[in-house]
Amino acid sequence: MNRKTILSEQDMPRAWYNIQADLPNPLPPPLNPATGEPITPDMLSPILPMNLIEQEVSTERWIDIPDQVIERLLMWRPTPLYRAYALEKFLGTPAHIYFKNEGVSPPGSHKPNTAIAQAYYNKVFGTKRLATETGAGQWGSALAFACNQFGLELKVYMVRVSFNQKPYRRIMMETWGGKCVPSPSPDTNAGRKYFEQNAEHPGSLGIAISEAIEDAVTSKDTKYSLGSVLNHVMLHQTIIGLEAQKQLAMVGEYPDMVIGCAGGGSNFAGISFPFIRDKIHGKEIKIIASEPTSCPTLTKGPYVYDFGDTAQTTPLLPMYSIGHDFVPAPIHAGGLRYHGMAPLVSRLLVDGLIEARAYSQLETFAAGLMFARTEGFIPAPETNHAIACVIEEARKAKEEGKEKVILMNWSGHGVIDLSSYDAYLSGKLEDYALQDEEIAKLVKDLEKYPKPR
Ligand SMILES: Cc1ncc(COP(=O)(O)O)c(C=O)c1O
């Protein structure tokens, strides 16, 4: 009985997998909102370094991981693949449940897989300072850790509701030398607009992105860094699925299902894209993205061109979206409160290669508690969405008497999110479900933009 499968450091993948090389239909291009024309790489250069822009548009199947990135990733990678025997036993399911533990990184989630790469490419490019946003604080802390590794300054705009809920994330950022302010902040035009109306405005990822982009464009030697959504972020995360493929082969298994939670789509992409490559080449495998009912981008949003941020500073991205003006309910899975979804993940849903499900906050905390009380590790509130889906599928396997192999991305631990468990355990958490009429109102304004094909 192998409770966990460990890859050697030598077996850690040395190249990322770029799914753009295998897509059945190419990704529609981002558009310039003023002209409706595709944007060119140099139009992104005020916000991103050219080496990352090249990755953003690359269709090369494999992209080598630079040595200096490998060196940092080896601080915690390869991550262990666990077989969740105790959860299986508790559920009485014949399913084999595997989870890839991305919570073992120094900041506690999958986010440093791309933070390290982005800090490295910025350093090589000559960037001195980065600006970014963060929801739950996982991304901000991951980038603070990465900037510290490569000697870059960092300013993080943290969605205020999470800033208040999760003070320890800010302290982590400061420990690694980053600066963190609640968003909307009075420091940018984009933030001031909301801050002056209401100094306790809960904020949203869309507003925080606008603030960070404005900071990058108006400050010296500064670039913007995004923790999800963009193609190069999905690319850097594929190391998760590539490792999992090797680890499952070591125990002689292949998944019937791959499951990940989806906020902007990066941990889901990380675990699933290498398996979607197999699916494109004929493997039968179910790939499921799990999201909150309070922010049901993939399950209820239309596939449209929309802005990545609230102040409409980004290009128009082809994605499932519930509208850039969306201000989410204050659920604890802060990292899943984004209005859009990665264009690559969105495209795969349009093409029927993946499916999506939504779960309510209370269902996901019940799932997280079951996991913590069987497997021991306390999951991040975001990760609980993947667990809820795994439990649903494991129960189905029991009803059908089928020995399904389920692979889940365990995207992060919840040790810094204990206040949300406290709220759940004391009966203070509520469910929020975004209604169709509200979504219809939020996306009405997008009708004036072209439709992605
Ligand atoms: C632990 C964890 N899981 C999932 C997510 C969602 O992001 P993504 O969809 O990019 O993986 C976040 C975002 O902050 C996170 O911290």
The ligand as an SDF file (V2000), in Angstrom:
LIG
                    3D

 16 16  0  0  0  0  0  0  0  0999 V2000
   -5.5080   27.4840   -2.7170 C   0  0  0  0  0  0  0  0  0  0  0  0
   -6.1070   28.0960   -3.9380 C   0  0  0  0  0  0  0  0  0  0  0  0
   -6.7660   27.3090   -4.8080 N   0  0  0  0  0  0  0  0  0  0  0  0
   -7.3300   27.8180   -5.9080 C   0  0  0  0  0  0  0  0  0  0  0  0
   -7.2660   29.1640   -6.2010 C   0  0  0  0  0  0  0  0  0  0  0  0
   -7.9580   29.6730   -7.4250 C   0  0  0  0  0  0  0  0  0  0  0  0
   -7.1070   30.1730   -8.3870 O   0  0  0  0  0  0  0  0  0  0  0  0
   -6.8470   29.4260   -9.7460 P   0  0  0  0  0  0  0  0  0  0  0  0
   -8.1820   29.1260  -10.3460 O   0  0  0  0  0  0  0  0  0  0  0  0
   -6.0410   30.3460  -10.5530 O   0  0  0  0  0  0  0  0  0  0  0  0
   -6.1190   28.1720   -9.4120 O   0  0  0  0  0  0  0  0  0  0  0  0
   -6.5930   30.0350   -5.3420 C   0  0  0  0  0  0  0  0  0  0  0  0
   -6.5000   31.4700   -5.6340 C   0  0  0  0  0  0  0  0  0  0  0  0
   -6.0760   32.2670   -4.8720 O   0  0  0  0  0  0  0  0  0  0  0  0
   -5.9980   29.4750   -4.1820 C   0  0  0  0  0  0  0  0  0  0  0  0
   -5.3420   30.2570   -3.3280 O   0  0  0  0  0  0  0  0  0  0  0  0
  1  2  1  0
  2  3  1  0
  2 15  2  0
  3  4  2  0
  4  5  1  0
  5  6  1  0
  5 12  2  0
  6  7  1  0
  7  8  1  0
  8  9  2  0
  8 10  1  0
  8 11  1  0
 12 13  1  0
 12 15  1  0
 13 14  2  0
 15 16  1  0
M  END
$$$$
